[in-house]
């Protein structure tokens, strides 16, 4: 039996978008849009315990998952690795099994190591769902979904005519990988990827993309620019010459944004390094959808929690 599916063929966990059928992705977006528009699912998770099991810091993802679970009527347990038995040497797997033994049915897991969330999902008991809230630089599926919802709200459901550029530290970005999977699944017309050569991933990750290091050219006529944080905590020294040079070559300024389509939108998963990958007047400007992404995070995570843990 496929460990990702329940006995009746429904998804059991959400570990990535790579294995999520396009129809299922669309269904989640439709449901999330209903929640974003003010629709409710009162007590859909009444009596269900959900644990935010975070082994890595988070603001937007943790809080939006907690709010999403609360709006669905779930009981929420907030795990903080820095104050847990992990500081005494308890393994991640033992921590997971301990909390699972308390009757918790939903685990929202963030981890700094690639594949760590999938490894915990293998230890899940029947009826227990694991949601990947970001693992290493591999996957961040709900971020990918909320980015697609934000793009769809601005540009409509037909992605086939869209030109989207993803810019920056793609190599270390789990967000970029999930966005690329989702954009391909939704039939995006043209996906451009731009960044320093040292910060571009392998060819398989970039399949089907137009790849360039010329940011000005990459912005020409695009409908959306997805900016990425320069993840200095995940990279070796020397991958960028200086932050000033990076901003000069790959920072989104108002002048560069004028090369895009007049109604182009600007996105960023946060946290933003202002003055490095994005200028203040762009981050706070009329074409920015950064806060819309945050708002959509609650709606998307409600849809995902409901789909995996609801009756």
Backbone as CSV, one residue per row, in Angstrom:
resi,resn,N_x,N_y,N_z,CA_x,CA_y,CA_z,C_x,C_y,C_z
1,UNK,0.848,-1.199,0.000,0.000,0.000,0.000,0.879,1.243,0.000
2,UNK,0.476,2.258,-0.734,1.210,3.516,-0.779,1.120,4.203,0.577
3,UNK,2.263,4.452,1.273,2.215,5.060,2.602,1.713,6.494,2.598
4,UNK,1.630,7.112,1.396,1.133,8.476,1.307,-0.385,8.537,1.201
5,UNK,-1.042,7.376,1.018,-2.478,7.345,0.792,-3.195,6.565,1.880
6,UNK,-4.454,6.929,2.131,-5.293,6.162,3.031,-5.801,4.938,2.286
7,UNK,-6.521,4.060,2.985,-7.015,2.830,2.357,-8.007,3.120,1.238
8,UNK,-8.685,4.301,1.297,-9.639,4.636,0.229,-9.020,5.536,-0.834
9,UNK,-7.673,5.671,-0.812,-6.976,6.371,-1.882,-6.807,7.861,-1.705
10,UNK,-7.225,8.421,-0.559,-7.041,9.847,-0.328,-5.633,10.116,0.205
11,UNK,-5.089,11.323,-0.043,-3.768,11.647,0.524,-3.788,11.538,2.040
12,UNK,-2.779,10.903,2.588,-2.686,10.714,4.035,-1.866,11.815,4.688
13,UNK,-0.803,12.233,4.013,0.078,13.289,4.493,0.233,14.335,3.389
14,UNK,0.808,15.484,3.734,1.244,16.452,2.725,2.728,16.705,2.981
15,UNK,3.562,16.009,2.207,5.005,16.095,2.393,5.677,16.962,1.337
16,UNK,5.071,17.057,0.155,5.620,17.863,-0.929,4.510,18.104,-1.943
17,UNK,4.815,18.882,-2.965,3.868,19.081,-4.058,4.220,18.246,-5.271
18,UNK,5.400,17.641,-5.240,5.860,16.852,-6.377,4.956,15.656,-6.627
19,UNK,4.413,15.079,-5.552,3.577,13.891,-5.678,2.086,14.208,-5.558
20,UNK,1.742,15.487,-5.610,0.337,15.872,-5.489,-0.259,16.029,-6.883
21,UNK,-1.269,15.236,-7.242,-1.874,15.364,-8.566,-2.417,16.765,-8.797
22,UNK,-2.385,17.222,-10.039,-2.844,18.567,-10.363,-4.295,18.785,-9.936
23,UNK,-5.122,17.767,-10.099,-6.530,17.896,-9.722,-6.680,18.119,-8.221
24,UNK,-5.848,17.434,-7.446,-5.894,17.602,-5.989,-5.397,18.989,-5.601
25,UNK,-4.363,19.451,-6.277,-3.836,20.786,-6.030,-4.915,21.835,-6.303
26,UNK,-5.598,21.686,-7.432,-6.662,22.621,-7.784,-7.793,22.587,-6.756
27,UNK,-8.126,21.405,-6.296,-9.206,21.284,-5.318,-8.853,22.004,-4.017
28,UNK,-7.600,21.886,-3.593,-7.162,22.580,-2.382,-7.209,24.093,-2.578
29,UNK,-6.829,24.558,-3.766,-6.875,25.989,-4.037,-8.312,26.506,-4.047
30,UNK,-9.231,25.734,-4.620,-10.643,26.127,-4.629,-11.181,26.231,-3.198
31,UNK,-10.839,25.252,-2.385,-11.308,25.264,-0.992,-10.672,26.414,-0.214
32,UNK,-9.382,26.643,-0.442,-8.696,27.741,0.235,-9.298,29.087,-0.152
33,UNK,-9.662,29.237,-1.426,-10.285,30.486,-1.861,-11.616,30.698,-1.152
34,UNK,-12.334,29.634,-0.906,-13.577,29.750,-0.157,-13.304,30.278,1.248
35,UNK,-12.280,29.751,1.897,-11.923,30.233,3.234,-11.424,31.678,3.171
36,UNK,-10.626,31.998,2.155,-10.102,33.355,2.013,-11.229,34.361,1.809
37,UNK,-12.329,33.919,1.198,-13.469,34.794,0.959,-14.410,34.913,2.143
38,UNK,-14.037,34.327,3.256,-14.853,34.431,4.457,-15.674,33.206,4.770
39,UNK,-15.581,32.172,3.931,-16.311,30.940,4.197,-15.781,30.235,5.433
40,UNK,-16.639,29.473,6.085,-16.258,28.812,7.327,-16.516,27.307,7.256
41,UNK,-15.783,26.575,8.090,-16.050,25.153,8.286,-16.088,24.929,9.792
42,UNK,-17.131,25.427,10.442,-17.178,25.408,11.910,-17.057,24.003,12.474
43,UNK,-16.120,23.871,13.401,-15.921,22.615,14.136,-15.574,21.437,13.241
44,UNK,-14.995,21.699,12.057,-14.613,20.601,11.171,-13.594,19.683,11.831
45,UNK,-12.780,20.230,12.723,-11.776,19.430,13.441,-12.058,19.417,14.942
46,UNK,-13.308,19.521,15.302,-13.669,19.505,16.723,-13.171,18.224,17.393
47,UNK,-12.454,18.375,18.486,-11.929,17.228,19.221,-10.629,16.678,18.697
48,UNK,-10.132,17.192,17.570,-8.874,16.723,16.989,-7.713,17.523,17.571
49,UNK,-6.665,16.826,17.982,-5.481,17.486,18.515,-4.431,17.623,17.411
50,UNK,-3.912,18.841,17.257,-2.897,19.136,16.243,-1.682,19.724,16.935
51,UNK,-0.518,19.179,16.638,0.726,19.657,17.242,1.597,20.339,16.194
52,UNK,2.027,21.574,16.479,3.020,22.238,15.637,4.394,21.842,16.178
53,UNK,4.996,20.885,15.489,6.252,20.272,15.929,7.400,20.923,15.148
54,UNK,7.911,22.026,15.693,8.898,22.817,14.971,10.280,22.663,15.613
55,UNK,11.212,22.153,14.801,12.594,22.030,15.240,13.453,23.171,14.666
56,UNK,12.792,24.145,14.062,13.461,25.268,13.431,12.571,26.494,13.625
57,UNK,13.151,27.691,13.772,12.343,28.885,14.038,11.365,29.198,12.909
58,UNK,10.264,29.852,13.276,9.254,30.244,12.295,8.352,31.305,12.905
59,UNK,7.881,32.216,12.085,6.860,33.181,12.505,5.579,32.948,11.719
60,UNK,5.618,33.211,10.398,4.430,33.130,9.560,3.833,31.731,9.523
61,UNK,4.663,30.721,9.275,4.135,29.365,9.088,3.539,28.817,10.374
62,UNK,4.275,28.945,11.485,3.771,28.406,12.750,2.462,29.086,13.157
63,UNK,2.448,30.416,13.163,1.269,31.127,13.641,0.062,30.913,12.732
64,UNK,0.288,30.857,11.417,-0.854,30.664,10.517,-1.414,29.252,10.631
65,UNK,-0.564,28.252,10.849,-1.067,26.898,11.083,-1.864,26.839,12.380
66,UNK,-1.369,27.501,13.415,-2.097,27.498,14.682,-3.449,28.185,14.544
67,UNK,-3.469,29.316,13.839,-4.728,30.023,13.643,-5.687,29.214,12.772
68,UNK,-5.147,28.560,11.742,-5.976,27.724,10.874,-6.612,26.585,11.661
69,UNK,-5.807,25.903,12.484,-6.346,24.802,13.287,-7.385,25.302,14.277
70,UNK,-7.129,26.453,14.869,-8.076,27.038,15.828,-9.409,27.358,15.160
71,UNK,-9.357,27.910,13.946,-10.599,28.263,13.247,-11.397,27.036,12.849
72,UNK,-10.721,25.887,12.753,-11.412,24.637,12.431,-11.856,23.893,13.683
73,UNK,-11.603,24.465,14.844,-12.064,23.871,16.097,-11.136,22.859,16.717
74,UNK,-9.895,22.754,16.266,-8.951,21.761,16.791,-8.338,22.223,18.106
75,UNK,-7.830,21.241,18.860,-6.995,21.520,20.019,-5.552,21.666,19.516
76,UNK,-4.834,22.689,19.966,-3.503,22.984,19.428,-2.439,22.812,20.503
77,UNK,-1.414,22.027,20.172,-0.252,21.867,21.041,0.938,22.513,20.330
78,UNK,1.609,23.399,21.031,2.735,24.124,20.456,4.037,23.564,21.032
79,UNK,4.789,22.851,20.197,6.057,22.250,20.612,7.201,23.218,20.335
80,UNK,8.021,23.462,21.347,9.197,24.320,21.216,10.423,23.481,21.550
81,UNK,11.245,23.205,20.532,12.405,22.331,20.724,13.353,22.851,21.797
82,UNK,13.452,24.176,21.927,14.418,24.753,22.868,14.030,24.532,24.322
83,UNK,12.754,24.217,24.587,12.319,23.974,25.974,11.798,22.555,26.160
84,UNK,12.127,21.662,25.233,11.629,20.291,25.294,12.717,19.325,25.736
85,UNK,12.357,18.049,25.791,13.333,17.021,26.146,14.380,16.802,25.066
86,UNK,14.220,17.471,23.926,15.259,17.417,22.901,16.573,17.981,23.438
87,UNK,16.475,18.928,24.379,17.693,19.494,24.975,18.385,18.496,25.898
88,UNK,17.670,17.413,26.259,18.246,16.367,27.108,18.724,15.170,26.307
89,UNK,18.624,15.270,24.982,19.119,14.200,24.133,18.060,13.324,23.517
90,UNK,16.777,13.613,23.745,15.716,12.808,23.137,15.748,12.979,21.622
91,UNK,15.614,11.891,20.885,15.643,11.955,19.424,14.338,12.540,18.894
92,UNK,14.387,13.030,17.672,13.187,13.571,17.037,12.111,12.501,16.918
93,UNK,12.524,11.283,16.580,11.559,10.192,16.426,10.891,9.852,17.754
94,UNK,11.663,9.808,18.826,11.071,9.532,20.141,10.127,10.658,20.560
95,UNK,10.495,11.887,20.251,9.608,13.013,20.541,8.291,12.851,19.796
96,UNK,8.378,12.540,18.510,7.181,12.344,17.689,6.317,11.216,18.250
97,UNK,6.928,10.084,18.544,6.159,8.936,19.050,5.534,9.233,20.410
98,UNK,6.221,9.998,21.243,5.686,10.353,22.556,4.424,11.184,22.421
99,UNK,4.476,12.203,21.565,3.308,13.077,21.388,2.186,12.328,20.679
100,UNK,2.540,11.473,19.740,1.546,10.658,19.043,0.806,9.749,20.023
101,UNK,1.534,9.233,21.014,0.926,8.338,22.007,-0.109,9.052,22.867
102,UNK,-0.076,10.361,22.902,-1.060,11.135,23.666,-2.377,11.278,22.915
103,UNK,-2.430,10.770,21.685,-3.657,10.844,20.907,-3.700,11.986,19.912
104,UNK,-2.556,12.599,19.675,-2.503,13.679,18.687,-2.636,13.085,17.296
105,UNK,-3.505,13.672,16.464,-3.770,13.130,15.122,-3.113,13.917,13.996
106,UNK,-2.745,15.165,14.271,-2.144,15.985,13.235,-0.810,16.554,13.681
107,UNK,0.201,16.420,12.835,1.524,16.956,13.140,1.947,17.899,12.017
108,UNK,2.215,19.137,12.378,2.758,20.121,11.445,4.231,20.258,11.795
109,UNK,5.099,19.770,10.911,6.506,19.604,11.270,7.404,20.486,10.421
110,UNK,8.286,21.219,11.082,9.360,21.949,10.387,10.687,21.435,10.914
111,UNK,11.627,21.241,9.968,12.928,20.687,10.365,14.016,21.234,9.461
112,UNK,15.191,21.365,10.012,16.317,21.930,9.247,16.955,20.915,8.309
113,UNK,16.640,19.621,8.485,17.294,18.559,7.712,16.380,18.082,6.590
114,UNK,16.922,17.979,5.374,16.174,17.454,4.240,15.684,16.039,4.530
115,UNK,14.417,15.790,4.257,13.869,14.443,4.414,13.451,14.076,5.820
116,UNK,13.687,14.950,6.790,13.372,14.611,8.186,11.873,14.470,8.408
117,UNK,11.078,15.283,7.732,9.628,15.216,7.929,9.064,13.923,7.343
118,UNK,9.548,13.550,6.173,9.105,12.292,5.558,9.475,11.100,6.430
119,UNK,10.638,11.167,7.086,11.056,10.075,7.968,10.108,9.936,9.155
120,UNK,9.654,11.050,9.706,8.694,10.988,10.804,7.347,10.458,10.319
121,UNK,6.961,10.820,9.098,5.684,10.353,8.553,5.648,8.833,8.451
122,UNK,6.796,8.218,8.230,6.851,6.758,8.144,6.495,6.098,9.465
123,UNK,6.653,6.843,10.563,6.335,6.301,11.884,4.929,6.668,12.336
124,UNK,4.146,7.305,11.470,2.793,7.724,11.836,1.856,6.533,11.923
125,UNK,1.045,6.507,12.954,0.039,5.460,13.113,-1.135,5.707,12.164
126,UNK,-1.949,4.695,11.885,-3.134,4.905,11.061,-4.005,6.020,11.635
127,UNK,-4.501,6.888,10.773,-5.328,7.999,11.220,-4.560,9.235,11.617
128,UNK,-3.225,9.160,11.580,-2.382,10.307,11.921,-1.838,10.919,10.637
129,UNK,-1.925,12.233,10.516,-1.456,12.948,9.329,-0.267,13.835,9.670
130,UNK,0.715,13.856,8.773,1.906,14.693,8.930,1.930,15.715,7.794
131,UNK,2.105,16.974,8.141,2.163,18.063,7.163,3.539,18.688,7.224
132,UNK,4.169,18.782,6.085,5.512,19.345,6.003,5.421,20.872,6.012
133,UNK,5.956,21.489,7.063,5.978,22.948,7.170,7.341,23.510,6.791
134,UNK,8.115,22.705,6.047,9.431,23.135,5.584,10.522,22.228,6.113
135,UNK,11.218,21.528,5.197,12.331,20.680,5.622,13.578,21.045,4.822
136,UNK,14.614,21.460,5.544,15.881,21.803,4.914,15.674,22.742,3.755
137,UNK,16.218,22.336,2.598,15.980,23.115,1.378,15.185,22.305,0.360
138,UNK,14.403,21.334,0.854,13.694,20.416,-0.036,12.292,20.865,-0.409
139,UNK,11.415,21.027,0.583,9.998,21.240,0.288,9.355,22.177,1.312
140,UNK,8.389,22.943,0.837,7.532,23.765,1.700,6.170,23.831,0.999
141,UNK,5.432,22.718,1.015,4.236,22.605,0.161,3.155,23.633,0.427
142,UNK,2.880,23.969,1.693,1.802,24.942,1.918,2.210,26.341,1.474
143,UNK,3.502,26.657,1.507,3.950,27.934,0.951,3.738,27.950,-0.560
144,UNK,4.044,26.835,-1.208,3.790,26.746,-2.637,2.318,26.932,-2.960
145,UNK,1.445,26.344,-2.150,0.008,26.474,-2.377,-0.471,27.908,-2.157
146,UNK,-0.008,28.544,-1.099,-0.467,29.910,-0.845,0.077,30.878,-1.892
147,UNK,1.270,30.594,-2.425,1.785,31.424,-3.517,0.915,31.271,-4.761
148,UNK,0.489,30.053,-5.046,-0.383,29.836,-6.205,-1.747,30.492,-5.993
149,UNK,-2.249,30.463,-4.773,-3.529,31.112,-4.486,-3.407,32.624,-4.684
150,UNK,-2.314,33.198,-4.216,-2.088,34.635,-4.375,-1.976,35.005,-5.844
151,UNK,-1.260,34.197,-6.601,-1.106,34.439,-8.036,-2.453,34.301,-8.751
152,UNK,-3.216,33.304,-8.366,-4.519,33.071,-8.995,-5.503,34.197,-8.699
153,UNK,-5.465,34.718,-7.495,-6.352,35.829,-7.131,-6.056,37.070,-7.981
154,UNK,-4.778,37.274,-8.286,-4.373,38.456,-9.045,-4.536,38.269,-10.549
155,UNK,-4.349,37.029,-11.045,-4.252,36.814,-12.487,-5.286,35.846,-13.060
156,UNK,-6.115,35.258,-12.217,-7.107,34.318,-12.716,-6.608,32.882,-12.683
157,UNK,-7.504,31.963,-12.985,-7.202,30.540,-12.851,-6.385,29.975,-14.003
158,UNK,-6.376,30.637,-15.149,-5.631,30.151,-16.306,-4.185,30.655,-16.243
159,UNK,-3.270,29.742,-15.933,-1.853,30.109,-15.799,-1.115,30.011,-17.137
160,UNK,-1.784,29.550,-18.174,-1.086,29.204,-19.409,-0.484,30.414,-20.126
161,UNK,-1.005,31.603,-19.864,-0.487,32.794,-20.531,0.457,33.598,-19.638
162,UNK,0.710,33.102,-18.435,1.504,33.865,-17.477,3.004,33.670,-17.675
163,UNK,3.727,34.738,-17.408,5.187,34.693,-17.326,5.555,35.039,-15.886
164,UNK,6.232,34.100,-15.236,6.585,34.256,-13.826,8.093,34.107,-13.683
165,UNK,8.716,35.000,-12.903,10.146,34.883,-12.656,10.386,34.650,-11.166
166,UNK,11.253,33.685,-10.875,11.690,33.398,-9.505,13.142,33.851,-9.410
167,UNK,13.442,34.704,-8.432,14.721,35.396,-8.413,15.449,35.219,-7.089
168,UNK,16.739,34.886,-7.185,17.589,34.928,-5.999,18.243,33.618,-5.666
169,UNK,18.214,33.291,-4.377,18.901,32.115,-3.849,18.025,30.878,-4.040
170,UNK,17.921,30.441,-5.263,17.066,29.292,-5.586,17.674,27.999,-5.046
171,UNK,18.978,27.919,-5.024,19.677,26.699,-4.607,19.293,26.266,-3.205
172,UNK,19.155,27.201,-2.294,18.892,26.875,-0.895,17.423,27.014,-0.514
173,UNK,16.545,27.256,-1.501,15.159,27.604,-1.205,14.198,26.438,-1.363
174,UNK,13.625,26.000,-0.262,12.557,24.993,-0.331,11.288,25.607,-0.915
175,UNK,11.108,26.921,-0.709,9.958,27.607,-1.293,10.023,27.549,-2.813
176,UNK,11.191,27.846,-3.369,11.336,27.833,-4.830,11.016,26.459,-5.390
177,UNK,11.471,25.406,-4.753,11.212,24.056,-5.255,9.712,23.752,-5.260
178,UNK,9.025,24.120,-4.188,7.580,23.876,-4.149,6.848,24.751,-5.163
179,UNK,7.278,26.002,-5.319,6.659,26.876,-6.314,6.859,26.328,-7.725
180,UNK,8.050,25.836,-8.011,8.315,25.292,-9.345,7.431,24.083,-9.634
181,UNK,7.280,23.187,-8.662,6.393,22.027,-8.843,4.973,22.495,-9.130
182,UNK,4.495,23.485,-8.358,3.116,23.944,-8.505,2.905,24.668,-9.831
183,UNK,3.836,25.516,-10.217,3.700,26.252,-11.476,3.663,25.299,-12.668
184,UNK,4.505,24.266,-12.635,4.481,23.278,-13.725,3.158,22.528,-13.738
185,UNK,2.676,22.131,-12.568,1.423,21.376,-12.490,0.241,22.192,-12.992
186,UNK,0.288,23.507,-12.773,-0.819,24.376,-13.168,-0.660,24.906,-14.590
187,UNK,0.398,24.479,-15.281,0.569,24.822,-16.687,1.011,26.237,-16.943
188,UNK,1.848,26.789,-16.076,2.334,28.155,-16.260,3.007,28.302,-17.630
189,UNK,2.673,29.375,-18.342,3.160,29.562,-19.703,4.668,29.652,-19.812
190,UNK,5.301,30.436,-18.957,6.758,30.569,-18.986,7.269,30.807,-17.573
191,UNK,8.192,29.955,-17.156,8.812,30.082,-15.835,10.259,30.494,-16.041
192,UNK,10.608,31.653,-15.538,11.978,32.129,-15.603,12.622,32.017,-14.227
193,UNK,13.889,31.660,-14.208,14.644,31.579,-12.962,15.902,32.409,-13.136
194,UNK,16.145,33.292,-12.166,17.282,34.206,-12.272,18.017,34.260,-10.938
195,UNK,19.339,34.199,-11.005,20.151,34.306,-9.800,21.612,34.118,-10.134
196,UNK,22.499,34.379,-9.177,23.923,34.126,-9.399,24.153,32.652,-9.709
197,UNK,25.120,32.358,-10.542,25.389,30.971,-10.933,25.602,30.083,-9.709
198,UNK,26.263,30.614,-8.669,26.555,29.824,-7.474,25.309,29.527,-6.642
199,UNK,24.216,30.233,-6.931,22.986,30.053,-6.156,21.862,29.440,-6.980
200,UNK,22.216,28.805,-8.104,21.235,28.088,-8.907,21.329,26.595,-8.610
201,UNK,20.204,25.885,-8.589,20.201,24.454,-8.262,20.549,23.592,-9.462
202,UNK,20.355,22.288,-9.309,20.683,21.334,-10.361,19.703,21.440,-11.524
203,UNK,20.106,20.846,-12.657,19.321,20.954,-13.887,17.936,20.338,-13.739
204,UNK,17.801,19.277,-12.948,16.494,18.642,-12.799,15.506,19.581,-12.114
205,UNK,15.970,20.311,-11.114,15.105,21.277,-10.437,14.649,22.358,-11.400
206,UNK,15.516,22.703,-12.362,15.242,23.796,-13.290,14.611,23.339,-14.607
207,UNK,14.192,22.096,-14.685,13.660,21.585,-15.945,12.457,22.417,-16.393
208,UNK,12.454,22.731,-17.681,11.362,23.502,-18.246,11.428,24.992,-17.993
209,UNK,12.483,25.459,-17.328,12.594,26.876,-16.994,13.565,27.589,-17.942
210,UNK,13.331,28.882,-18.114,14.291,29.745,-18.801,15.213,30.298,-17.729
211,UNK,16.487,29.955,-17.801,17.434,30.314,-16.749,18.360,31.418,-17.242
212,UNK,18.540,32.439,-16.419,19.389,33.562,-16.796,20.012,34.188,-15.561
213,UNK,21.115,34.901,-15.762,21.733,35.692,-14.701,21.571,37.183,-14.976
214,UNK,20.808,37.518,-16.002,20.538,38.911,-16.351,19.170,39.288,-15.789
215,UNK,19.162,39.922,-14.639,17.903,40.210,-13.962,17.059,41.214,-14.749
216,UNK,17.676,42.185,-15.349,16.916,43.160,-16.133,16.147,42.466,-17.251
217,UNK,16.824,41.596,-17.989,16.159,40.866,-19.070,15.080,39.939,-18.527
218,UNK,15.346,39.332,-17.366,14.387,38.400,-16.774,13.086,39.086,-16.376
219,UNK,13.144,40.380,-16.093,11.954,41.121,-15.675,11.092,41.590,-16.847
220,UNK,11.614,41.538,-18.042,10.887,42.073,-19.195,9.533,41.376,-19.388
221,UNK,8.451,42.117,-19.185,7.111,41.630,-19.484,6.549,40.590,-18.542
222,UNK,7.172,40.347,-17.392,6.655,39.298,-16.509,5.371,39.752,-15.821
223,UNK,4.541,38.767,-15.478,3.295,39.031,-14.772,3.459,38.944,-13.256
224,UNK,4.518,38.272,-12.821,4.772,38.151,-11.385,6.254,37.921,-11.155
225,UNK,6.768,38.577,-10.126,8.155,38.368,-9.694,8.133,37.795,-8.288
226,UNK,8.674,36.587,-8.155,8.768,35.935,-6.850,10.190,36.091,-6.335
227,UNK,10.373,36.962,-5.348,11.695,37.215,-4.797,11.980,36.253,-3.648
228,UNK,13.230,35.840,-3.530,13.624,34.886,-2.499,14.637,35.513,-1.554
229,UNK,14.577,35.089,-0.309,15.536,35.553,0.691,16.913,34.959,0.434
230,UNK,17.936,35.760,0.617,19.307,35.275,0.547,19.587,34.518,1.845
231,UNK,19.665,33.178,1.756,19.733,32.343,2.956,21.184,32.133,3.397
232,UNK,21.708,33.155,4.029,23.116,33.104,4.430,23.398,32.017,5.460
233,UNK,22.377,31.618,6.229,22.597,30.585,7.241,22.785,29.205,6.632
234,UNK,22.400,29.029,5.356,22.503,27.719,4.717,23.644,27.639,3.704
235,UNK,24.360,28.720,3.514,25.355,28.719,2.440,26.773,28.893,2.964
236,UNK,27.716,28.397,2.174,29.130,28.583,2.502,29.544,30.009,2.165
237,UNK,30.598,30.457,2.807,31.121,31.783,2.521,31.592,31.861,1.065
238,UNK,31.462,33.025,0.488,32.009,33.250,-0.845,31.050,33.021,-1.990
239,UNK,29.807,32.573,-1.697,28.852,32.345,-2.781,28.331,33.658,-3.357
240,UNK,28.385,34.723,-2.562,28.120,36.067,-3.083,29.283,36.950,-2.678
241,UNK,29.667,37.857,-3.571,30.843,38.683,-3.294,30.589,39.658,-2.161
242,UNK,29.423,40.304,-2.171,29.035,41.221,-1.096,27.534,41.452,-1.194
243,UNK,26.926,41.898,-0.094,25.496,42.178,-0.109,25.187,43.366,-1.020
244,UNK,26.096,44.308,-1.088,25.898,45.469,-1.969,25.883,45.029,-3.433
245,UNK,26.831,44.168,-3.798,26.872,43.675,-5.178,25.628,42.849,-5.502
246,UNK,25.180,42.057,-4.528,23.992,41.235,-4.750,22.780,42.123,-5.022
247,UNK,22.601,43.161,-4.211,21.455,44.049,-4.411,21.555,44.752,-5.759
248,UNK,22.757,45.144,-6.137,22.932,45.811,-7.429,22.525,44.901,-8.586
249,UNK,22.885,43.625,-8.496,22.656,42.711,-9.621,21.318,41.969,-9.546
250,UNK,20.824,41.693,-8.328,19.637,40.839,-8.195,18.584,41.391,-7.237
251,UNK,18.721,42.642,-6.833,17.715,43.265,-5.978,16.599,43.872,-6.805
252,UNK,15.354,43.704,-6.356,14.224,44.258,-7.090,13.992,45.700,-6.649
253,UNK,14.228,46.620,-7.573,14.019,48.043,-7.342,12.825,48.522,-8.161
254,UNK,12.391,49.740,-7.899,11.275,50.297,-8.655,11.616,50.400,-10.135
255,UNK,12.873,50.732,-10.443,13.287,50.841,-11.848,13.188,49.491,-12.540
256,UNK,13.618,48.428,-11.890,13.515,47.091,-12.488,12.065,46.659,-12.616
257,UNK,11.251,46.995,-11.648,9.856,46.583,-11.689,9.135,47.212,-12.880
258,UNK,9.573,48.375,-13.318,8.949,49.021,-14.470,9.175,48.245,-15.768
259,UNK,10.106,47.313,-15.781,10.325,46.477,-16.965,9.256,45.379,-17.081
260,UNK,8.582,45.087,-15.985,7.546,44.047,-15.963,6.265,44.565,-16.610
261,UNK,5.286,43.677,-16.750,3.969,44.088,-17.223,3.402,45.147,-16.269
262,UNK,2.614,46.084,-16.769,2.108,47.171,-15.917,1.345,46.687,-14.686
263,UNK,0.672,45.565,-14.803,-0.108,45.039,-13.676,0.589,43.868,-12.991
264,UNK,1.903,43.793,-13.139,2.659,42.708,-12.517,2.574,42.797,-10.993
265,UNK,2.650,41.649,-10.349,2.653,41.625,-8.885,4.016,41.178,-8.383
266,UNK,4.306,41.579,-7.143,5.562,41.234,-6.486,5.246,40.358,-5.284
267,UNK,5.974,39.241,-5.176,5.752,38.303,-4.078,7.064,38.017,-3.359
268,UNK,6.952,37.656,-2.093,8.115,37.285,-1.285,7.604,36.426,-0.139
269,UNK,8.212,35.257,0.112,7.713,34.376,1.163,8.027,34.864,2.580
270,UNK,8.968,35.821,2.716,9.376,36.289,4.027,10.227,35.250,4.755
271,UNK,11.004,35.711,5.717,11.207,37.114,6.066,12.024,37.827,5.000
272,UNK,11.744,39.121,4.815,12.436,39.887,3.784,13.726,40.495,4.316
273,UNK,14.760,40.439,3.506,15.970,41.208,3.764,15.859,42.492,2.952
274,UNK,15.289,43.513,3.552,15.091,44.765,2.842,16.430,45.382,2.469
275,UNK,16.488,45.906,1.253,17.722,46.512,0.785,18.723,45.512,0.253
276,UNK,18.365,44.216,0.272,19.232,43.184,-0.298,18.530,42.564,-1.499
277,UNK,17.467,41.768,-1.262,16.747,41.209,-2.414,15.577,42.081,-2.864
278,UNK,15.174,43.042,-2.031,14.029,43.864,-2.402,14.146,45.235,-1.751
279,UNK,13.813,46.265,-2.504,13.864,47.628,-1.983,12.595,47.934,-1.186
280,UNK,12.699,48.849,-0.233,11.560,49.188,0.614,10.350,49.647,-0.185
281,UNK,10.585,50.524,-1.183,9.442,51.075,-1.911,8.745,50.033,-2.773
282,UNK,9.437,48.953,-3.102,8.800,47.850,-3.827,8.066,46.932,-2.849
283,UNK,8.718,46.597,-1.737,8.100,45.720,-0.738,6.802,46.302,-0.198
284,UNK,6.758,47.631,-0.084,5.585,48.297,0.488,4.722,48.968,-0.578
285,UNK,5.043,48.768,-1.844,4.353,49.455,-2.937,3.032,48.828,-3.325
286,UNK,2.368,49.472,-4.258,1.040,49.046,-4.667,0.995,47.721,-5.401
287,UNK,2.125,47.274,-5.945,2.147,46.001,-6.666,2.564,44.826,-5.779
288,UNK,2.917,45.132,-4.543,3.337,44.077,-3.616,2.146,43.269,-3.129
289,UNK,2.306,41.942,-3.089,1.289,41.051,-2.551,1.842,40.270,-1.352
290,UNK,2.853,40.818,-0.700,3.515,40.116,0.399,2.549,39.844,1.544
291,UNK,1.765,40.845,1.939,0.827,40.639,3.043,-0.369,39.797,2.616
292,UNK,-0.723,39.858,1.343,-1.777,38.970,0.835,-1.330,37.519,0.942
293,UNK,-0.057,37.262,0.693,0.477,35.908,0.857,0.307,35.443,2.298
294,UNK,0.619,36.316,3.235,0.481,35.956,4.649,-0.967,35.611,4.972
295,UNK,-1.888,36.460,4.529,-3.315,36.202,4.774,-3.755,34.896,4.138
296,UNK,-3.284,34.635,2.925,-3.660,33.400,2.236,-3.083,32.163,2.903
297,UNK,-2.008,32.350,3.669,-1.431,31.216,4.382,-2.418,30.580,5.345
298,UNK,-3.231,31.382,5.996,-4.227,30.840,6.926,-5.278,30.043,6.150
299,UNK,-5.766,30.601,5.052,-6.798,29.926,4.259,-6.294,28.612,3.675
300,UNK,-5.090,28.619,3.125,-4.512,27.395,2.545,-4.324,26.337,3.620
301,UNK,-3.838,26.740,4.774,-3.582,25.748,5.824,-4.866,25.226,6.435
302,UNK,-5.917,26.022,6.416,-7.233,25.502,6.802,-7.674,24.421,5.808
303,UNK,-7.503,24.693,4.522,-7.914,23.719,3.504,-7.137,22.422,3.635
304,UNK,-5.853,22.507,3.882,-5.019,21.310,3.990,-5.361,20.523,5.253
305,UNK,-5.474,21.206,6.384,-5.820,20.518,7.628,-7.178,19.834,7.514
306,UNK,-8.148,20.533,6.942,-9.488,19.956,6.773,-9.437,18.723,5.869
307,UNK,-8.668,18.798,4.784,-8.644,17.692,3.831,-7.998,16.439,4.414
308,UNK,-7.024,16.614,5.292,-6.312,15.470,5.840,-6.917,14.937,7.135
309,UNK,-7.530,15.829,7.932,-7.980,15.430,9.269,-9.501,15.495,9.448
310,UNK,-10.196,16.115,8.481,-11.655,16.209,8.603,-12.331,14.886,8.276
311,UNK,-13.552,14.788,8.667,-14.312,13.569,8.403,-14.649,13.476,6.905
